[in-house]
Each structure stands twice: as structure tokens, then as C-alpha cells.
Amino acid sequence: MKKTKLIIIGLGIALLVTVLLYGAFAPHSTEMINASGGQIDIDITNAEIGYVSEYIEITPSSIVVKNDNKTVEIGVHNLYSSSETNVSIEITNTGILPIKFIWIRQDVDEIVDMDMERKVDVDLLRDLSIQYDLYARAKKTDDTLAASETVYISEETMRALEGAGLVFQPGESIRLDVKIMVGSDSGEDYENKSFLFSITPFFTQAF
């Protein structure tokens, strides 16, 4: 009986040690927030407007970095057939450990018909796509394309660039280029409407 109790106690200790070790060494993903102990920290350090088709309305004030520098909100007005808008986002590892990009979350926050002053359903976006190009940045050479994906909007919240796996060190940055495009046969569905998108990158520790 005494021997049986010792075996049970031993198994319990072994299980506890296994759980503690897993908690210490398992990867901790982050929605652009610090991991336990503040070891992962990411900031969106810059967001710039690139090429924009004529008549589309977007200004520096239309691009807002929010959520403690973790999310970019992009507002664009008066898209039309075959038009496009480009925004370039710089993301910097401000923590103390190497980190790995794992995916981004794309949210359609709002669509407003400015003529009728009412919100429009996300189904309107069936001809709208967003192309994401992820680049590794280097000090002495040109940025290197690490992953690219075009997402055709079918839901209010979607993921993109899953499995990109780009690793960057403390103090280094990566670049995310965002191209919002309207199909060539979209008609007048997009004219005089305002769109508000949010983009949030996700990361994990790189081991």
C-alpha cells in the first residue's frame, strides 16, 4: 500500500513538472500586444499613402494608427471600377526577442453610402480585393518580398498571409504594402461611398 502511494505521488510530480515546462517553453502568440513579461513588443512605426487612382479621396488623416500602435485603420472614399489605392505600413520589433510574423486580420469596419447617408452591407464588396505584399527590410540592400496574397472580400473579418513565417530581430522592421483594388466590371456600386478597413498583424516568438 505504501509502495502504491509513492508511485501515485511520483506520477503526480512528473505530471506537474511536464505542465510547468510546457507553460515555460510553448510559443505565445500575440495580437500585437506584449507577451508575458513584456518580451514581445511590436509597434506600427509608419504608414504612408502610395499611388492612388484619380478622383479617389484618401489623405494622411484617413490613415490612423490605433490600439496602442498595433492596428492601422484606412479610410477611403469614392472608389470606382478599375481604381486602386496603395498604403505602405512599417512594423518594428521594439521588444528584446526575435519574433515571427504569422498572419494579419482584416476587418471591414464600415461602408457608408454618402448619397443616402446609410450603411451598406458587406456584400457590396464582392468586386473589391486587397493585395498584401510582405517585405523583409535590410539596411544595405533593397527590401525583399517574403510573401504575397490577394484577398477577395466575402466577410467582414478575414485572415491573410497565413504561414508567411517572416522572422525579424529586435530593432528591425518589416514592410506591409496594401493595395485596395476594384474590379473592372463593378459598375457604379462603389461610387460616392466611404470604406473603413482595419489591419492588425499577429506575431509569435521565434525560437
C-alpha positions as CSV (number, residue, x, y, z in Angstrom):
1,M,0.0,0.0,0.0
2,K,2.8,2.3,0.9
3,K,4.6,1.5,-2.4
4,T,1.4,2.3,-4.3
5,K,1.1,5.7,-2.6
6,L,4.7,6.5,-3.5
7,I,4.1,5.6,-7.2
8,I,1.0,7.8,-7.3
9,I,2.9,10.7,-5.7
10,G,5.7,10.3,-8.2
11,L,3.4,10.3,-11.2
12,G,1.7,13.4,-9.9
13,I,5.1,15.2,-9.5
14,A,6.1,14.2,-13.0
15,L,2.8,15.5,-14.5
16,L,3.3,18.8,-12.7
17,V,6.8,19.2,-14.0
18,T,5.6,18.5,-17.5
19,V,2.9,21.1,-17.3
20,L,5.3,23.7,-15.9
21,L,7.8,23.0,-18.6
22,Y,5.2,23.3,-21.4
23,G,4.0,26.6,-20.0
24,A,7.5,27.9,-19.9
25,F,8.6,26.9,-23.4
26,A,5.4,26.8,-25.5
27,P,5.1,29.6,-28.2
28,H,3.0,32.6,-27.1
29,S,1.1,34.2,-29.9
30,T,0.1,37.9,-29.6
31,E,-2.5,40.1,-31.2
32,M,0.1,42.9,-31.3
33,I,0.4,43.1,-27.6
34,N,3.2,42.2,-25.2
35,A,3.6,38.6,-24.3
36,S,4.1,37.6,-20.6
37,G,6.9,39.6,-19.1
38,G,6.9,42.1,-21.9
39,Q,9.2,40.1,-24.2
40,I,7.2,40.6,-27.4
41,D,6.5,44.2,-28.4
42,I,5.6,45.5,-31.8
43,D,4.8,49.0,-33.0
44,I,3.5,50.2,-36.3
45,T,6.0,53.0,-36.8
46,N,4.9,54.4,-40.1
47,A,2.0,54.3,-42.6
48,E,2.2,56.2,-45.9
49,I,0.0,56.6,-48.9
50,G,1.4,55.4,-52.3
51,Y,-0.2,55.5,-55.7
52,V,-3.9,56.5,-55.7
53,S,-6.1,56.5,-58.8
54,E,-7.5,59.8,-59.9
55,Y,-10.7,61.0,-58.0
56,I,-10.3,58.7,-55.1
57,E,-10.3,60.5,-51.8
58,I,-7.7,59.5,-49.2
59,T,-5.4,61.7,-47.1
60,P,-2.8,61.2,-44.4
61,S,-5.6,61.9,-41.9
62,S,-7.5,58.9,-43.4
63,I,-4.9,56.6,-42.1
64,V,-5.0,56.1,-38.3
65,V,-2.6,54.0,-36.2
66,K,-4.6,52.9,-33.1
67,N,-4.8,50.2,-30.5
68,D,-1.5,51.3,-28.9
69,N,0.3,51.4,-32.3
70,K,-0.9,47.8,-33.1
71,T,-3.6,48.4,-35.8
72,V,-3.9,50.5,-38.9
73,E,-7.3,51.9,-39.9
74,I,-7.6,53.0,-43.5
75,G,-10.5,55.2,-44.7
76,V,-11.0,55.6,-48.5
77,H,-13.8,57.4,-50.4
78,N,-15.2,57.2,-53.9
79,L,-13.7,54.1,-55.3
80,Y,-14.8,53.1,-58.8
81,S,-14.3,50.5,-61.4
82,S,-10.6,49.6,-62.1
83,S,-9.4,52.0,-59.4
84,E,-6.8,51.3,-56.7
85,T,-5.3,52.8,-53.6
86,N,-1.9,51.9,-52.1
87,V,-0.8,52.2,-48.5
88,S,2.6,51.1,-47.1
89,I,2.9,50.1,-43.4
90,E,6.2,49.8,-41.4
91,I,6.2,47.4,-38.4
92,T,9.1,47.4,-36.0
93,N,10.2,44.9,-33.4
94,T,10.6,47.1,-30.3
95,G,11.0,44.1,-27.9
96,I,14.0,42.1,-26.8
97,L,13.4,38.8,-28.7
98,P,13.3,37.7,-32.3
99,I,9.7,37.4,-33.4
100,K,7.8,35.8,-36.3
101,F,5.0,37.2,-38.4
102,I,2.2,34.6,-38.6
103,W,-0.8,36.4,-40.2
104,I,-2.9,39.5,-40.4
105,R,-6.6,40.1,-39.5
106,Q,-8.5,42.3,-42.0
107,D,-11.7,43.9,-40.8
108,V,-14.3,45.9,-42.8
109,D,-15.4,48.3,-40.1
110,E,-17.9,50.4,-42.1
111,I,-19.3,51.1,-45.5
112,V,-21.4,54.2,-45.9
113,D,-23.4,55.4,-48.9
114,M,-22.8,59.1,-48.8
115,D,-25.8,60.0,-51.0
116,M,-28.3,58.2,-48.8
117,E,-26.3,58.6,-45.6
118,R,-26.7,55.0,-44.6
119,K,-24.5,52.0,-44.0
120,V,-24.2,49.4,-46.8
121,D,-23.9,45.6,-46.4
122,V,-20.5,43.9,-46.9
123,D,-21.9,42.1,-49.9
124,L,-21.3,45.3,-51.9
125,L,-17.6,44.4,-51.7
126,R,-17.9,41.4,-54.0
127,D,-15.7,43.1,-56.7
128,L,-13.2,44.5,-54.2
129,S,-9.9,42.8,-53.4
130,I,-6.9,43.7,-51.2
131,Q,-3.4,42.6,-52.1
132,Y,-0.9,42.2,-49.3
133,D,2.8,42.2,-50.0
134,L,5.1,41.5,-47.0
135,Y,8.8,42.5,-47.3
136,A,11.8,41.9,-45.1
137,R,13.8,45.1,-44.7
138,A,17.5,45.4,-44.9
139,K,19.8,48.4,-44.2
140,K,22.2,47.9,-47.2
141,T,20.0,46.2,-49.8
142,D,16.5,46.6,-51.2
143,D,13.6,45.2,-49.3
144,T,12.9,41.5,-50.1
145,L,9.5,40.2,-50.9
146,A,8.7,37.4,-48.3
147,A,5.0,36.7,-49.1
148,S,2.1,38.0,-51.2
149,E,-1.6,37.2,-51.2
150,T,-4.7,38.8,-52.7
151,V,-7.9,38.5,-50.7
152,Y,-11.3,38.9,-52.3
153,I,-13.6,40.3,-49.6
154,S,-16.5,38.0,-48.8
155,E,-16.8,38.5,-45.0
156,E,-16.4,41.4,-42.6
157,T,-13.4,39.7,-40.9
158,M,-10.8,37.7,-42.8
159,R,-7.2,36.4,-42.5
160,A,-4.4,36.9,-44.9
161,L,-0.7,35.9,-45.3
162,E,-1.1,32.8,-43.1
163,G,2.1,30.8,-42.9
164,A,4.4,33.6,-44.1
165,G,6.7,32.9,-41.2
166,L,8.9,36.0,-41.6
167,V,11.3,36.4,-38.7
168,F,12.9,39.7,-37.6
169,Q,15.2,40.7,-34.8
170,P,14.9,43.4,-32.1
171,G,15.1,46.8,-33.6
172,E,14.4,45.5,-37.2
173,S,11.4,46.4,-39.3
174,I,9.2,44.7,-41.9
175,R,7.1,46.4,-44.6
176,L,3.5,45.5,-45.4
177,D,2.2,47.0,-48.7
178,V,-1.6,47.2,-49.0
179,K,-3.3,47.6,-52.4
180,I,-7.1,48.1,-52.4
181,M,-8.4,47.3,-55.9
182,V,-11.9,47.4,-57.5
183,G,-12.7,45.0,-60.4
184,S,-13.1,46.3,-63.9
185,D,-16.7,45.3,-64.2
186,S,-18.0,46.7,-60.9
187,G,-20.2,49.4,-62.4
188,E,-21.2,52.3,-60.2
189,D,-21.7,50.3,-57.0
190,Y,-18.6,51.8,-55.3
191,E,-19.0,55.4,-56.3
192,N,-19.7,58.0,-53.6
193,K,-19.3,55.5,-50.8
194,S,-16.9,55.6,-47.9
195,F,-15.0,52.5,-46.8
196,L,-13.2,51.9,-43.5
197,F,-10.8,49.0,-43.1
198,S,-8.6,47.9,-40.2
199,I,-5.5,45.7,-40.5
200,T,-4.0,44.0,-37.4
201,P,-0.8,41.9,-37.7
202,F,-0.2,38.9,-35.4
203,F,3.1,37.6,-34.2
204,T,4.7,34.9,-32.1
205,Q,8.1,34.3,-30.5
206,A,10.7,32.9,-32.9
207,F,12.7,30.0,-31.5
